[in-house]
Amino acid sequence: MKAWLDRTRWEDAMGPAAVAEGLWSVDRSRYRRQRLGGCYDAMEKCRALLRRLHHLAGT
């Protein structure tokens, strides 16, 4: 498992999602991050991210 993790490249998908949604904050001069909602649950966060990516992909 560790060997797989060492080869894996991790990226934050919420930054590109904010750009795709056009969530520019004039006050902060940067894109706003989107909250996925609810208390922290890693599995549900993954599901919410997949729903967002499907939405952005138009599927």
N, C-alpha and C positions, 0 to 999 in steps of 0.2 A: 504493500500500500504506500509506504513512504517513497519508494522509487517513482511511483506514478505521480504522487504529489509534487515531487521535485521537478518532474518534466512538465507539469501543468502550468499554463499561464492563466492567471486570474485577472479579470478586469471588472470594474464597476459598470454594470449595464444601465444604471439610472442616469448617468451623465448623458450618454447618447439619446436616451429616451426623452430627457428634458429638451434636448436640441430638436428632436423630431417633432415633439409636441409644441415647440415654439414658446417655451416657458421662460422667456427672458425677463429678468428683474431689472428695471430701470434704476431703482434705488441702490442695488448692490452691484450693478454692472456685470452681472453673470447670470447663468441659467439657474433657475430654482430647482432644487431637488424635490422629488415627489415622495410623499409618504405613502407607504403601502397600506397603512392602517392597522389598527388593533395592537394587542400586546405582542411581544416578541415571541414568535414561534418559527423556528428555522424552516421547517417543512412547509408551513403556510406561506412564508416569505418566498420560497422557491416557486410555489404554485402561483402566487401573485405575480412574480416576475415573468413566468411563462405566459400567463394570461396577457400581460402588458406587451410582451414580445410578439405574441400572436396578433394582438390588436395593431401594433405598429407594422407588422408584415401584411396586414390586410387579409388574414385568414380567419 
